[in-house]
Amino acid sequence: MHRHFGRLLSSGDGADVTFEVGGETFAAHRCVLAARSSVFMAELFGPMKENTDASVRITDMEAKVFKAMLHFIYTDSLPPMDDEQELVVMAQHLLVAADTYNLERLKLLCVEKLCNHMDASTAATTLALAEQHSCCGLKDLCFKFLASPGNMLKAVVANDGFEHVRSSCPSVLKELVAKLAP
């Protein structure tokens, strides 16, 4: 079934809504989106309905992330990615999108990818995302990663992700310090 829905997305046949995201346009099917996401259900059919025309503008997401989210909605899988770094960055962005659109399975897939590909360059940013999007298991794993002796906390602190945590989630730093204290 996922292949059939994937072809439906690719062909655009019967599409009844378009999304404008980052200068790109995506054709989709209201009923498919609504079936997978309670947020799309409310936006497209309920009292929160954006408008009566068939075009919706999304300003808080990159086009490639929206495209990957649509791929998931139609196929129940993440799009293939060759590069590990690209996979981690996409999983971080998709985690935010999954939380925004109440796509719990996508959120779980993103958490799994982030857990399996954690390193010093991604740990701090992933920790901030885990805190902001209520991913307790991912947050705990980040703490364990950061507390382990071989992960060079100095290397983690030196990258931009740590600054992001400091500015966006200062309470998480207090938790981290408490966990690191002997």
Disulfide bonds with the S-S distance in Angstrom:
none
